[in-house]
Amino acid sequence: MKLMQIHEDFLSRSVNTGFSGGEKKRNEILQMLTLQPRLAVLDETDSGLDVDALKIVANGINKLRDPQRSMILVTHYERLLELVEPDFVHVLANGKIVRSGDHTLARELDERGYEWIQQEAQSA
């Protein structure tokens, strides 16, 4: 709970009742830290987080990194990927992976947008 900066009274509250968006996200990561899943899917876990909450969540995700564990991070923004450097980046368009690369692909998408990838996908 210290890693996720969650107060002890959190334990006596009903799950997600009266929680802020940041508290819900930190709770999700705390659950993962407790359960230690072999596969985790984090769907837009960075949405609605301020800079401080994003850093806390990223620290929790990084703590979970392990060669025996897989995590799929779904995000539309590079800011999370600046704190949690992915091994692989895949771009989906129309339900298909249209481009794969390393963390530099995320940076390129942030700089150039998605249009060039969509054009490549249409011409393929």
N, CA, C and O atoms as a DFTB+ gen file, in Angstrom:
496 C
 N C O
     1  1       0.832      -1.189       0.000
     2  2       0.000       0.000       0.000
     3  2       0.875       1.249       0.000
     4  3       0.472       2.295      -0.511
     5  1       2.067       1.139       0.573
     6  2       2.967       2.292       0.569
     7  2       3.393       2.649      -0.846
     8  3       3.408       3.821      -1.223
     9  1       3.744       1.616      -1.638
    10  2       4.181       1.856      -3.006
    11  2       3.130       2.626      -3.798
    12  3       3.463       3.527      -4.567
    13  1       1.868       2.271      -3.610
    14  2       0.784       2.908      -4.350
    15  2       0.249       4.149      -3.638
    16  3      -0.696       4.779      -4.113
    17  1       0.844       4.498      -2.513
    18  2       0.455       5.670      -1.719
    19  2      -1.046       5.652      -1.408
    20  3      -1.768       6.621      -1.639
    21  1      -1.478       4.506      -0.876
    22  2      -2.877       4.325      -0.501
    23  2      -2.971       4.309       1.014
    24  3      -2.239       3.578       1.680
    25  1      -3.864       5.110       1.551
    26  2      -4.047       5.220       3.000
    27  2      -4.701       3.952       3.546
    28  3      -5.458       3.286       2.840
    29  1      -4.408       3.621       4.798
    30  2      -4.925       2.405       5.437
    31  2      -6.458       2.351       5.486
    32  3      -7.027       1.261       5.438
    33  1      -7.138       3.503       5.581
    34  2      -8.608       3.480       5.644
    35  2      -9.226       2.954       4.345
    36  3     -10.414       2.636       4.295
    37  1      -8.425       2.871       3.325
    38  2      -8.814       2.305       2.040
    39  2      -9.332       0.874       2.217
    40  3     -10.242       0.447       1.506
    41  1      -8.752       0.142       3.160
    42  2      -9.110      -1.262       3.391
    43  2     -10.519      -1.444       3.942
    44  3     -11.119      -2.505       3.771
    45  1     -11.046      -0.426       4.596
    46  2     -12.376      -0.553       5.199
    47  2     -13.484       0.022       4.309
    48  3     -14.657      -0.017       4.680
    49  1     -13.123       0.547       3.160
    50  2     -14.114       1.111       2.245
    51  2     -14.623       0.047       1.275
    52  3     -13.901      -0.893       0.942
    53  1     -15.853       0.195       0.828
    54  2     -16.385      -0.699      -0.205
    55  2     -15.613      -0.466      -1.500
    56  3     -15.175       0.650      -1.778
    57  1     -15.455      -1.509      -2.273
    58  2     -14.650      -1.423      -3.490
    59  2     -15.205      -0.364      -4.435
    60  3     -16.363      -0.420      -4.851
    61  1     -14.358       0.592      -4.759
    62  2     -14.627       1.671      -5.714
    63  2     -15.790       2.589      -5.347
    64  3     -16.167       3.433      -6.160
    65  1     -16.369       2.457      -4.160
    66  2     -17.448       3.341      -3.740
    67  2     -16.851       4.635      -3.208
    68  3     -16.105       4.631      -2.229
    69  1     -17.182       5.728      -3.857
    70  2     -16.684       7.026      -3.437
    71  2     -15.211       7.256      -3.737
    72  3     -14.610       8.181      -3.191
    73  1     -14.621       6.437      -4.590
    74  2     -13.209       6.597      -4.936
    75  2     -13.072       7.605      -6.072
    76  3     -13.939       7.706      -6.941
    77  1     -11.995       8.329      -6.048
    78  2     -11.675       9.194      -7.179
    79  2     -11.152       8.308      -8.311
    80  3     -10.858       7.131      -8.105
    81  1     -11.041       8.882      -9.497
    82  2     -10.497       8.128     -10.628
    83  2      -9.094       7.627     -10.349
    84  3      -8.754       6.490     -10.677
    85  1      -8.278       8.481      -9.741
    86  2      -6.910       8.088      -9.410
    87  2      -6.863       6.968      -8.387
    88  3      -6.017       6.078      -8.475
    89  1      -7.773       7.008      -7.409
    90  2      -7.827       5.943      -6.398
    91  2      -8.220       4.613      -7.035
    92  3      -7.690       3.565      -6.668
    93  1      -9.145       4.656      -7.982
    94  2      -9.555       3.426      -8.665
    95  2      -8.381       2.821      -9.432
    96  3      -8.163       1.610      -9.397
    97  1      -7.632       3.671     -10.121
    98  2      -6.483       3.186     -10.895
    99  2      -5.416       2.615      -9.970
   100  3      -4.851       1.558     -10.252
   101  1      -5.137       3.303      -8.870
   102  2      -4.141       2.793      -7.917
   103  2      -4.617       1.488      -7.298
   104  3      -3.810       0.594      -7.043
   105  1      -5.925       1.367      -7.051
   106  2      -6.487       0.133      -6.518
   107  2      -6.280      -1.024      -7.498
   108  3      -5.959      -2.137      -7.081
   109  1      -6.460      -0.770      -8.785
   110  2      -6.244      -1.807      -9.799
   111  2      -4.809      -2.320      -9.747
   112  3      -4.574      -3.527      -9.801
   113  1      -3.860      -1.408      -9.642
   114  2      -2.449      -1.805      -9.602
   115  2      -2.145      -2.521      -8.291
   116  3      -1.389      -3.493      -8.278
   117  1      -2.724      -2.052      -7.191
   118  2      -2.540      -2.723      -5.897
   119  2      -3.045      -4.166      -5.968
   120  3      -2.400      -5.079      -5.452
   121  1      -4.191      -4.367      -6.603
   122  2      -4.719      -5.724      -6.770
   123  2      -3.752      -6.587      -7.578
   124  3      -3.536      -7.755      -7.255
   125  1      -3.178      -6.015      -8.616
   126  2      -2.210      -6.765      -9.415
   127  2      -0.964      -7.101      -8.603
   128  3      -0.430      -8.205      -8.711
   129  1      -0.505      -6.159      -7.797
   130  2       0.659      -6.415      -6.949
   131  2       0.373      -7.544      -5.964
   132  3       1.260      -8.331      -5.634
   133  1      -0.864      -7.615      -5.500
   134  2      -1.260      -8.658      -4.551
   135  2      -1.420     -10.008      -5.243
   136  3      -0.951     -11.028      -4.739
   137  1      -2.079     -10.013      -6.390
   138  2      -2.395     -11.264      -7.091
   139  2      -1.235     -11.816      -7.922
   140  3      -1.169     -13.018      -8.177
   141  1      -0.324     -10.939      -8.343
   142  2       0.826     -11.339      -9.157
   143  2       0.413     -12.178     -10.381
   144  3       0.881     -13.306     -10.536
   145  1      -0.452     -11.644     -11.242
   146  2      -0.908     -12.427     -12.394
   147  2       0.212     -12.658     -13.407
   148  3       1.152     -11.868     -13.495
   149  1       0.105     -13.733     -14.161
   150  2       1.082     -14.006     -15.219
   151  2       0.784     -13.165     -16.455
   152  3       1.679     -12.881     -17.251
   153  1      -0.478     -12.768     -16.612
   154  2      -0.882     -11.907     -17.717
   155  2      -1.813     -10.834     -17.174
   156  3      -2.773     -11.131     -16.463
   157  1      -1.523      -9.598     -17.511
   158  2      -2.370      -8.480     -17.086
   159  2      -2.674      -7.606     -18.298
   160  3      -1.790      -7.321     -19.107
   161  1      -3.926      -7.187     -18.416
   162  2      -4.335      -6.265     -19.467
   163  2      -4.753      -4.970     -18.788
   164  3      -5.703      -4.944     -18.005
   165  1      -4.041      -3.907     -19.093
   166  2      -4.328      -2.589     -18.516
   167  2      -4.869      -1.705     -19.633
   168  3      -4.111      -1.216     -20.471
   169  1      -6.167      -1.507     -19.638
   170  2      -6.835      -0.770     -20.700
   171  2      -6.976       0.690     -20.307
   172  3      -7.784       1.042     -19.448
   173  1      -6.182       1.530     -20.943
   174  2      -6.176       2.973     -20.708
   175  2      -6.057       3.300     -19.225
   176  3      -6.798       4.128     -18.694
   177  1      -5.126       2.645     -18.578
   178  2      -4.926       2.852     -17.146
   179  2      -4.425       4.258     -16.839
   180  3      -4.440       4.684     -15.684
   181  1      -3.983       4.980     -17.866
   182  2      -3.498       6.342     -17.669
   183  2      -4.581       7.401     -17.854
   184  3      -4.329       8.581     -17.609
   185  1      -5.769       7.010     -18.277
   186  2      -6.807       8.012     -18.540
   187  2      -7.282       8.663     -17.246
   188  3      -7.533       7.993     -16.244
   189  1      -7.397       9.966     -17.294
   190  2      -7.911      10.719     -16.157
   191  2      -6.950      10.895     -14.999
   192  3      -7.349      11.381     -13.940
   193  1      -5.694      10.513     -15.169
   194  2      -4.735      10.653     -14.075
   195  2      -3.947      11.949     -14.204
   196  3      -3.543      12.337     -15.300
   197  1      -3.734      12.616     -13.064
   198  2      -2.839      13.763     -13.091
   199  2      -1.402      13.247     -13.094
   200  3      -1.173      12.043     -12.984
   201  1      -0.449      14.144     -13.219
   202  2       0.959      13.769     -13.347
   203  2       1.439      12.949     -12.156
   204  3       2.133      11.948     -12.335
   205  1       1.078      13.363     -10.943
   206  2       1.528      12.643      -9.747
   207  2       0.931      11.242      -9.678
   208  3       1.640      10.282      -9.377
   209  1      -0.363      11.117      -9.952
   210  2      -1.013       9.804      -9.918
   211  2      -0.451       8.899     -11.010
   212  3      -0.295       7.695     -10.803
   213  1      -0.147       9.475     -12.168
   214  2       0.431       8.691     -13.256
   215  2       1.776       8.100     -12.840
   216  3       2.070       6.943     -13.141
   217  1       2.584       8.887     -12.153
   218  2       3.890       8.397     -11.687
   219  2       3.727       7.263     -10.684
   220  3       4.481       6.290     -10.719
   221  1       2.760       7.379      -9.799
   222  2       2.506       6.328      -8.802
   223  2       2.074       5.041      -9.497
   224  3       2.575       3.961      -9.182
   225  1       1.148       5.157     -10.439
   226  2       0.668       3.990     -11.178
   227  2       1.815       3.370     -11.982
   228  3       1.970       2.149     -12.003
   229  1       2.610       4.203     -12.636
   230  2       3.748       3.697     -13.417
   231  2       4.744       2.963     -12.527
   232  3       5.281       1.929     -12.926
   233  1       4.998       3.482     -11.331
   234  2       5.901       2.799     -10.398
   235  2       5.365       1.416     -10.046
   236  3       6.124       0.450      -9.972
   237  1       4.063       1.326      -9.832
   238  2       3.449       0.031      -9.536
   239  2       3.574      -0.940     -10.703
   240  3       3.870      -2.119     -10.510
   241  1       3.349      -0.438     -11.910
   242  2       3.479      -1.281     -13.104
   243  2       4.919      -1.762     -13.252
   244  3       5.165      -2.936     -13.531
   245  1       5.867      -0.847     -13.064
   246  2       7.276      -1.227     -13.178
   247  2       7.671      -2.256     -12.127
   248  3       8.502      -3.125     -12.390
   249  1       7.086      -2.162     -10.947
   250  2       7.362      -3.132      -9.881
   251  2       6.900      -4.532     -10.300
   252  3       7.479      -5.531      -9.874
   253  1       5.873      -4.603     -11.123
   254  2       5.327      -5.881     -11.584
   255  2       6.116      -6.499     -12.738
   256  3       5.928      -7.671     -13.065
   257  1       6.995      -5.713     -13.350
   258  2       7.735      -6.231     -14.510
   259  2       8.572      -7.429     -14.105
   260  3       9.269      -7.413     -13.091
   261  1       8.487      -8.465     -14.924
   262  2       9.183      -9.711     -14.632
   263  2       9.226     -10.515     -15.933
   264  3       8.252     -10.511     -16.685
   265  1      10.330     -11.199     -16.209
   266  2      10.397     -11.995     -17.443
   267  2       9.326     -13.092     -17.523
   268  3       9.014     -13.572     -18.612
   269  1       8.770     -13.484     -16.388
   270  2       7.749     -14.529     -16.359
   271  2       6.330     -13.958     -16.427
   272  3       5.358     -14.702     -16.299
   273  1       6.205     -12.648     -16.627
   274  2       4.895     -11.999     -16.630
   275  2       4.744     -11.194     -17.923
   276  3       5.697     -10.580     -18.403
   277  1       3.549     -11.209     -18.464
   278  2       3.236     -10.404     -19.644
   279  2       2.199      -9.360     -19.267
   280  3       1.264      -9.630     -18.513
   281  1       2.383      -8.168     -19.805
   282  2       1.415      -7.092     -19.591
   283  2       1.099      -6.454     -20.931
   284  3       1.989      -6.186     -21.739
   285  1      -0.160      -6.223     -21.145
   286  2      -0.610      -5.501     -22.323
   287  2      -1.123      -4.157     -21.830
   288  3      -2.092      -4.092     -21.073
   289  1      -0.468      -3.087     -22.263
   290  2      -0.882      -1.732     -21.893
   291  2      -1.567      -1.114     -23.105
   292  3      -0.950      -0.950     -24.158
   293  1      -2.823      -0.778     -22.956
   294  2      -3.564      -0.109     -24.019
   295  2      -3.600       1.367     -23.659
   296  3      -4.091       1.748     -22.596
   297  1      -3.075       2.193     -24.556
   298  2      -3.070       3.631     -24.303
   299  2      -3.113       4.378     -25.631
   300  3      -2.719       3.848     -26.671
   301  1      -3.591       5.599     -25.580
   302  2      -3.579       6.465     -26.752
   303  2      -2.524       7.554     -26.616
   304  3      -2.370       8.389     -27.507
   305  1      -1.804       7.545     -25.513
   306  2      -0.862       8.622     -25.229
   307  2       0.500       8.066     -24.851
   308  3       0.600       7.018     -24.213
   309  1       1.535       8.769     -25.246
   310  2       2.894       8.320     -24.975
   311  2       3.311       8.552     -23.527
   312  3       4.266       7.924     -23.068
   313  1       2.641       9.421     -22.799
   314  2       3.117       9.814     -21.471
   315  2       3.315       8.625     -20.535
   316  3       4.286       8.608     -19.778
   317  1       2.431       7.637     -20.561
   318  2       2.625       6.449     -19.730
   319  2       3.859       5.676     -20.194
   320  3       4.602       5.134     -19.377
   321  1       4.070       5.630     -21.501
   322  2       5.180       4.867     -22.056
   323  2       6.527       5.545     -21.825
   324  3       7.572       4.926     -22.021
   325  1       6.511       6.796     -21.416
   326  2       7.746       7.459     -20.999
   327  2       8.182       6.953     -19.629
   328  3       9.372       6.960     -19.313
   329  1       7.229       6.518     -18.821
   330  2       7.507       6.039     -17.462
   331  2       7.595       4.517     -17.389
   332  3       8.275       3.971     -16.520
   333  1       6.913       3.843     -18.294
   334  2       6.939       2.380     -18.372
   335  2       7.377       2.046     -19.796
   336  3       6.545       1.974     -20.701
   337  1       8.670       1.844     -19.996
   338  2       9.166       1.620     -21.355
   339  2       8.783       0.219     -21.831
   340  3       9.215      -0.777     -21.251
   341  1       7.977       0.146     -22.880
   342  2       7.526      -1.165     -23.358
   343  2       8.615      -1.901     -24.131
   344  3       9.502      -1.286     -24.724
   345  1       8.532      -3.211     -24.113
   346  2       9.430      -4.027     -24.924
   347  2       8.985      -4.004     -26.382
   348  3       9.811      -4.012     -27.294
   349  1       7.681      -3.977     -26.589
   350  2       7.101      -3.966     -27.931
   351  2       5.955      -2.965     -27.972
   352  3       5.251      -2.763     -26.982
   353  1       5.779      -2.339     -29.138
   354  2       4.643      -1.454     -29.380
   355  2       3.937      -1.976     -30.628
   356  3       4.567      -2.204     -31.661
   357  1       2.639      -2.159     -30.524
   358  2       1.829      -2.604     -31.664
   359  2       0.733      -1.570     -31.895
   360  3       0.113      -1.086     -30.947
   361  1       0.502      -1.241     -33.146
   362  2      -0.540      -0.289     -33.508
   363  2      -1.655      -1.060     -34.205
   364  3      -1.421      -1.801     -35.160
   365  1      -2.868      -0.866     -33.704
   366  2      -4.044      -1.530     -34.271
   367  2      -4.834      -0.557     -35.137
   368  3      -4.999       0.611     -34.785
   369  1      -5.313      -1.043     -36.255
   370  2      -6.237      -0.285     -37.105
   371  2      -7.213      -1.285     -37.702
   372  3      -6.809      -2.309     -38.252
   373  1      -8.480      -0.987     -37.592
   374  2      -9.529      -1.877     -38.111
   375  2      -9.377      -3.303     -37.580
   376  3      -9.583      -4.273     -38.309
   377  1      -9.017      -3.414     -36.310
   378  2      -8.939      -4.719     -35.661
   379  2      -7.709      -5.545     -35.993
   380  3      -7.636      -6.718     -35.627
   381  1      -6.736      -4.949     -36.683
   382  2      -5.526      -5.684     -37.062
   383  2      -4.283      -4.914     -36.630
   384  3      -4.281      -3.685     -36.572
   385  1      -3.231      -5.663     -36.329
   386  2      -1.944      -5.019     -36.055
   387  2      -1.372      -4.574     -37.393
   388  3      -1.116      -5.395     -38.273
   389  1      -1.174      -3.258     -37.540
   390  2      -0.684      -2.713     -38.804
   391  2       0.767      -2.252     -38.719
   392  3       1.402      -1.997     -39.742
   393  1       1.284      -2.146     -37.513
   394  2       2.684      -1.751     -37.351
   395  2       3.151      -2.222     -35.991
   396  3       2.415      -2.133     -35.009
   397  1       4.373      -2.724     -35.932
   398  2       4.990      -3.134     -34.674
   399  2       6.392      -2.558     -34.608
   400  3       7.040      -2.336     -35.630
   401  1       6.844      -2.320     -33.392
   402  2       8.190      -1.795     -33.200
   403  2       8.540      -1.778     -31.729
   404  3       7.876      -2.408     -30.906
   405  1       9.593      -1.048     -31.414
   406  2       9.981      -0.903     -30.013
   407  2       9.410       0.404     -29.474
   408  3       8.534       1.004     -30.098
   409  1       9.897       0.842     -28.329
   410  2       9.349       2.046     -27.690
   411  2       9.474       3.296     -28.558
   412  3       8.734       4.258     -28.351
   413  1      10.396       3.305     -29.526
   414  2      10.547       4.486     -30.379
   415  2       9.334       4.675     -31.295
   416  3       9.057       5.793     -31.730
   417  1       8.618       3.601     -31.587
   418  2       7.401       3.724     -32.395
   419  2       6.361       4.573     -31.668
   420  3       5.660       5.364     -32.298
   421  1       6.257       4.418     -30.367
   422  2       5.310       5.231     -29.587
   423  2       5.677       6.710     -29.678
   424  3       4.803       7.567     -29.812
   425  1       6.961       6.999     -29.606
   426  2       7.416       8.390     -29.707
   427  2       7.093       8.955     -31.094
   428  3       6.654      10.098     -31.221
   429  1       7.313       8.148     -32.118
   430  2       7.021       8.580     -33.484
   431  2       5.524       8.857     -33.667
   432  3       5.146       9.829     -34.321
   433  1       4.685       8.010     -33.094
   434  2       3.239       8.234     -33.162
   435  2       2.846       9.523     -32.464
   436  3       1.982      10.260     -32.940
   437  1       3.482       9.791     -31.335
   438  2       3.182      11.011     -30.593
   439  2       3.555      12.243     -31.415
   440  3       2.854      13.255     -31.378
   441  1       4.647      12.156     -32.148
   442  2       5.110      13.292     -32.951
   443  2       4.319      13.448     -34.250
   444  3       3.986      14.566     -34.646
   445  1       4.019      12.328     -34.913
   446  2       3.427      12.375     -36.248
   447  2       1.931      12.103     -36.292
   448  3       1.286      12.358     -37.309
   449  1       1.374      11.590     -35.205
   450  2      -0.032      11.217     -35.213
   451  2      -0.229       9.846     -35.833
   452  3       0.736       9.126     -36.090
   453  1      -1.488       9.486     -36.073
   454  2      -1.825       8.155     -36.587
   455  2      -2.099       8.137     -38.090
   456  3      -2.155       7.069     -38.699
   457  1      -2.269       9.300     -38.678
   458  2      -2.699       9.343     -40.075
   459  2      -1.750       8.592     -41.007
   460  3      -2.209       7.875     -41.896
   461  1      -0.448       8.738     -40.824
   462  2       0.512       8.067     -41.702
   463  2       0.405       6.546     -41.589
   464  3       0.608       5.827     -42.568
   465  1       0.090       6.072     -40.401
   466  2      -0.075       4.619     -40.207
   467  2      -1.361       4.161     -40.897
   468  3      -1.396       3.103     -41.525
   469  1      -2.409       4.964     -40.772
   470  2      -3.671       4.613     -41.420
   471  2      -3.499       4.573     -42.938
   472  3      -4.047       3.698     -43.607
   473  1      -2.735       5.526     -43.476
   474  2      -2.484       5.544     -44.920
   475  2      -1.695       4.312     -45.349
   476  3      -1.988       3.706     -46.379
   477  1      -0.691       3.947     -44.552
   478  2       0.084       2.736     -44.853
   479  2      -0.810       1.501     -44.830
   480  3      -0.692       0.626     -45.688
   481  1      -1.699       1.434     -43.850
   482  2      -2.582       0.271     -43.706
   483  2      -3.542       0.167     -44.897
   484  3      -3.836      -0.932     -45.368
   485  1      -4.024       1.314     -45.378
   486  2      -4.954       1.306     -46.506
   487  2      -4.264       0.905     -47.807
   488  3      -4.872       0.265     -48.665
   489  1      -2.995       1.282     -47.951
   490  2      -2.285       0.962     -49.190
   491  2      -1.714      -0.455     -49.190
   492  3      -1.253      -0.939     -50.224
   493  1      -1.744      -1.115     -48.041
   494  2      -1.191      -2.488     -47.974
   495  2      -2.194      -3.525     -48.409
   496  3      -1.889      -4.717     -48.411
